[in-house]
Amino acid sequence: MIELIAEIGQAHEGSLGIAHSYIDVLAETGVNTIKWQTHIANAESSEYEEFRVKFSYEDHKRIDYWKRMEFTPAQWQELKDHCEDKGLAFLSSPFSMEAVRLLEELNVDRYKIGSGEITNLLMLQQIAQTGKPIILSSGMSSFTELDETIDFLKPFGNELSILQCTTSYPTQPSDWGLNVIQELKNRYHLKTGFSDHSGDIYAGLTAVASGAEILEFHAVFHKQMFGPDAKSSLTPDQIRRLAEGVRQIEEAHNHPIQKEDNQRFTSLKQIFEKSLAVNQSLKQGTVLSMDMLEAKKPKGKGVDASRFKELIGKTLTTDKSQWDFIQESDLE
């Protein structure tokens, strides 16, 4: 089954209550997994980090924002338990060694690596040593960088997956990079998916139709909410429609049509296909030409319309009224 990962990211704005509310709402949309970002500000950042987008009215520096996004280990445990109570997998992206240690205390099942951490081999080694599955996002990485990271991780034996992603918010169709999905499959022979920041359902649906086995997207209650990712995220209604579409595409992929076998259309072919008739009254002895013929429903009432060339130049052995079907016995 294609995994649908709804990322809350920082959409909770540091509010534990809002974070829990997202779990309740997303549990009704058809997603499999809720993804978080585990931030420990002093471990991952410094006062020198700049804002990607200067959106905040309350955080003077980027590190202040990360501090506001922190939860305590006990709060993270509550969120993980809530996800699991709702039948949803809990997944998070760590951004520091400290965050990995926190997630290990929670006994997480696997890790998601944000595209900015692909070259953070220090943290990646710590995660790899857990032996747990790792999902890599390729957003800002070249193939050379991805080669290095995957070569670094493979000896540890972790189950690896990789997502095509373009770090652009919201991502325009010209930047979706759907072609990269198959390139990643061919290059690394790993489970491959798509991480979407387009803000609509079309990229995700097309990615799944193009072979994505994992689909990740940001979630937000409303696109006018505060925060850097709101316009690049999907609302619950969009996620619901996306999930419905993905499951239909998945069903289609799981049931390939054999075009050589059309037995199930036998009765319909009798209705919709046609037999040959004359389009005017004709006397016995008339030599048939194409402009005397018509094809009429249903099939089986005369010579099949597909055989019209065989009738050209044949002589009628009986009179025919306009719109009469032509039988084999009518021909000399």
C-alpha positions in Angstrom: 0.0 0.0 0.0 1.2 3.5 -0.8 2.0 5.3 2.4 0.4 8.7 2.9 2.4 10.8 5.3 0.8 14.1 6.6 3.5 16.3 8.0 2.4 18.7 10.8 5.9 20.2 11.0 5.6 23.5 12.8 1.9 24.0 12.0 1.1 23.5 15.7 3.0 26.8 16.4 4.4 25.3 19.6 1.0 24.6 21.1 0.5 21.1 22.5 -3.2 21.5 22.3 -3.1 22.4 18.6 -0.7 19.5 17.9 -3.2 17.1 19.4 -6.0 18.7 17.4 -4.2 18.0 14.2 -4.0 14.3 15.2 -7.7 14.1 15.7 -8.5 15.8 12.4 -6.0 14.0 10.2 -7.1 10.6 11.6 -10.3 11.2 9.6 -8.6 11.9 6.3 -7.3 8.6 5.2 -3.6 9.1 5.9 -1.4 6.4 7.4 1.3 8.4 9.2 1.7 11.8 10.9 5.2 13.3 10.7 6.6 15.8 13.1 9.8 17.8 13.3 11.7 17.4 16.6 13.6 20.6 17.4 16.0 21.2 20.3 17.0 24.8 19.5 20.3 25.1 21.3 21.5 21.8 19.9 20.6 22.4 16.2 20.9 26.2 15.7 22.6 29.4 16.8 21.8 33.1 16.9 23.5 33.3 13.4 20.8 31.3 11.6 18.7 33.4 9.3 15.0 33.1 8.6 14.2 31.3 5.3 11.1 33.4 5.2 10.7 36.4 7.6 7.2 35.5 8.6 7.2 35.8 12.4 5.8 38.8 14.3 7.0 37.3 17.6 10.3 35.7 17.1 13.2 38.1 16.7 15.7 35.4 15.6 15.3 32.0 14.0 16.6 30.3 17.1 13.8 31.9 19.1 11.3 30.3 16.7 12.9 26.9 17.1 12.7 27.2 20.9 9.0 27.9 20.6 8.6 24.7 18.5 10.1 22.5 21.3 8.1 20.0 23.3 9.3 18.1 26.4 10.0 14.4 26.2 6.8 13.8 28.2 4.8 15.9 25.7 6.3 14.0 22.8 5.3 10.8 24.4 1.7 12.0 24.7 1.7 12.9 21.0 3.1 9.6 20.0 0.6 7.7 22.1 -2.2 9.8 20.7 -1.2 9.0 17.1 -1.0 5.3 17.9 -4.4 5.4 19.7 -5.8 6.8 16.4 -4.2 4.0 14.4 -1.6 6.3 12.9 2.1 5.8 12.7 4.3 8.4 14.5 7.3 9.7 12.4 9.6 12.5 13.0 12.6 14.3 11.5 15.3 15.1 14.0 17.6 18.0 13.5 20.3 17.3 16.1 22.0 14.5 17.9 20.0 15.5 21.0 16.8 15.1 19.0 17.8 11.6 18.0 18.4 10.7 21.6 15.0 12.1 22.5 13.3 10.1 19.8 15.1 7.0 20.9 13.7 7.4 24.4 10.3 7.4 22.7 11.3 4.1 20.9 10.3 5.4 17.5 10.1 2.8 14.7 12.0 4.8 12.0 13.4 8.1 11.0 12.7 10.7 8.3 15.7 12.8 7.2 15.0 16.3 6.0 16.8 17.4 2.9 18.9 19.9 4.8 20.3 17.0 6.9 21.4 14.8 4.0 25.0 15.9 4.4 24.9 15.7 8.2 26.8 12.5 8.4 27.4 12.9 12.1 23.7 12.6 12.9 23.1 10.1 10.1 25.7 7.7 11.7 23.9 8.0 15.0 20.6 7.2 13.4 22.1 4.4 11.3 23.5 2.7 14.4 20.0 2.3 15.7 19.3 -0.2 12.9 16.0 1.4 12.1 14.5 2.3 8.7 15.4 5.7 7.3 13.5 7.8 4.8 15.7 10.3 3.0 14.4 13.5 1.4 16.4 14.6 -1.6 15.2 18.2 -1.8 18.4 20.2 -1.9 20.7 17.4 -2.8 22.6 16.6 -6.0 23.0 13.0 -7.2 26.7 13.3 -6.1 25.6 14.2 -2.5 22.9 11.5 -2.5 25.5 9.0 -3.7 27.8 9.9 -0.9 25.1 9.6 1.8 23.6 6.4 0.5 27.1 4.8 0.2 27.7 6.0 3.8 24.5 4.4 5.1 24.4 1.2 3.2 27.1 -0.7 5.3 24.9 -0.2 8.4 22.2 -2.3 6.8 19.2 0.0 7.5 16.1 -0.2 5.3 16.4 2.9 3.2 13.8 4.8 1.2 14.2 8.0 -0.8 11.8 10.8 -1.7 12.0 13.2 -4.7 11.5 16.6 -3.4 12.1 20.2 -4.6 12.8 22.7 -1.8 10.6 25.4 -3.1 7.5 26.8 -1.4 5.0 26.5 -2.9 6.5 24.3 -5.6 5.4 25.2 -9.1 4.6 22.4 -11.6 7.9 23.2 -13.5 9.7 22.3 -10.3 7.9 19.1 -9.3 10.6 16.9 -10.9 8.4 13.9 -11.5 11.0 12.5 -13.8 13.3 12.1 -10.9 11.1 9.5 -9.2 12.0 6.9 -11.8 15.6 8.2 -11.9 15.9 7.6 -8.2 14.4 4.1 -8.6 16.8 3.2 -11.3 19.9 4.7 -9.6 19.4 3.4 -6.1 17.0 0.5 -6.3 15.2 1.7 -3.2 11.6 2.3 -2.3 11.0 5.7 -3.8 8.4 8.4 -3.1 7.5 12.0 -3.4 7.6 14.9 -0.9 5.2 17.6 -2.0 5.2 21.3 -1.2 2.9 22.4 -4.0 -0.1 23.3 -1.8 -2.6 21.3 -3.9 -3.4 17.7 -4.7 -2.3 17.5 -8.3 1.4 16.9 -7.8 0.7 14.1 -5.3 -1.8 12.3 -7.6 0.6 12.6 -10.6 3.5 11.4 -8.5 1.6 8.3 -7.4 0.6 7.7 -11.0 4.3 8.0 -11.9 5.3 5.3 -9.5 5.7 7.0 -6.1 5.4 4.4 -3.3 5.4 7.0 -0.5 3.6 10.4 -0.6 4.4 13.1 1.9 2.8 16.5 2.2 2.4 19.2 4.8 -0.9 19.7 6.6 -2.5 22.9 7.8 -6.0 23.8 9.1 -6.2 26.8 6.8 -3.8 28.3 4.3 -4.0 31.7 5.9 -2.7 30.5 9.2 0.5 31.9 10.6 3.7 30.1 9.7 6.2 29.6 6.9 4.6 26.5 5.3 0.9 27.3 5.3 0.5 28.1 1.7 2.6 25.1 0.7 0.4 22.7 2.8 -2.9 20.9 2.2 -6.0 21.4 4.2 -7.9 18.5 5.7 -10.5 18.6 2.9 -7.7 18.5 0.3 -6.0 15.6 2.1 -9.2 13.7 2.1 -9.6 14.1 -1.6 -6.0 13.3 -2.2 -6.3 10.1 -0.2 -9.3 9.0 -2.2 -7.6 9.7 -5.4 -4.4 7.8 -4.4 -6.4 4.7 -3.4 -8.1 4.7 -6.7 -4.8 5.1 -8.6 -3.4 2.3 -6.4 -6.3 0.0 -7.3 -5.9 0.8 -11.0 -2.1 -0.1 -10.7 -3.0 -3.3 -8.9 -5.4 -4.4 -11.7 -3.7 -4.1 -15.1 -6.0 -4.6 -18.0 -5.2 -7.3 -20.6 -6.3 -5.7 -23.9 -6.0 -9.1 -25.7 -8.8 -10.5 -23.5 -12.1 -8.7 -24.3 -14.5 -11.5 -23.5 -16.3 -9.5 -20.8 -17.4 -7.1 -23.6 -19.1 -9.8 -25.8 -22.6 -8.7 -24.9 -21.8 -5.0 -25.3 -20.2 -5.6 -28.6 -23.4 -7.2 -29.9 -25.2 -4.0 -28.9 -22.7 -1.3 -30.1 -21.1 -2.9 -33.1 -22.8 -3.0 -36.4 -24.0 -5.1 -39.4 -24.1 -4.1 -43.0 -27.3 -2.8 -44.7 -28.3 -1.1 -47.9 -29.0 2.6 -47.8 -31.5 2.5 -50.7 -33.8 0.0 -52.3 -32.0 -2.2 -54.7 -33.1 -4.8 -57.3 -31.8 -8.3 -57.7 -28.7 -8.3 -59.9 -27.4 -5.0 -58.6 -23.6 -4.9 -58.2 -22.8 -3.5 -54.8 -20.7 -0.4 -54.4 -19.5 1.4 -51.2 -21.9 4.2 -51.7 -24.9 1.8 -51.4 -23.9 0.5 -48.0 -24.6 1.6 -44.4 -23.5 0.1 -41.0 -26.3 -0.3 -38.5 -26.8 -1.6 -35.0 -26.8 -4.3 -33.8 -24.1 -6.7 -34.7 -25.2 -10.2 -35.8 -28.2 -9.1 -38.0 -26.2 -9.3 -41.2 -22.7 -9.4 -42.5 -20.3 -7.7 -40.0 -19.5 -4.1 -40.9 -15.8 -4.8 -40.6 -16.2 -7.1 -43.8 -17.5 -4.3 -46.1 -14.7 -4.7 -48.6 -15.7 -8.3 -49.3 -19.1 -7.1 -50.5 -17.9 -4.5 -52.9 -18.5 -5.9 -56.5 -20.8 -8.7 -55.3 -24.1 -9.2 -57.0 -27.4 -9.2 -55.1 -29.5 -12.4 -55.6 -32.7 -10.8 -54.2 -34.4 -7.4 -54.0 -33.5 -5.4 -50.9 -35.5 -2.5 -49.4 -33.8 0.6 -48.0 -32.2 -0.1 -44.6 -32.5 -3.9 -45.0 -29.6 -5.9 -43.5 -27.4 -7.8 -46.0 -27.2 -11.6 -45.4 -24.6 -14.0 -46.8 -27.5 -15.6 -48.7 -28.2 -12.3 -50.5 -25.0 -12.4 -52.4 -23.9 -14.3 -55.5 
